């Protein structure tokens, strides 16, 4: 989180589970970033993160600049340094 904060990046997660399910999930895993609910998968669809079945989510990382420009996009779990480097 320190590297993200230094780079001026506010990470957050997006997941199709409901808000109530998120509360226990966030507490259990001790997330230190917001987790947004996307039950109809509209965000996942917009960012091309849906699997071929249209329901599963492909883990993806996007860095969106304040002006809406996508500065970084990658499937999977890229290294933090790689994310930060592209966002600067």
Secondary structure, DSSP 8 states (H G I E B T S, - for coil): -HHHHHTT---EEEESS-HHHHHHHHHHHT-SSEEEE-TT-HHHHHTT-B-TTSSSB--EEEEE-TTS-EEEEEES---HHHHHHHH-
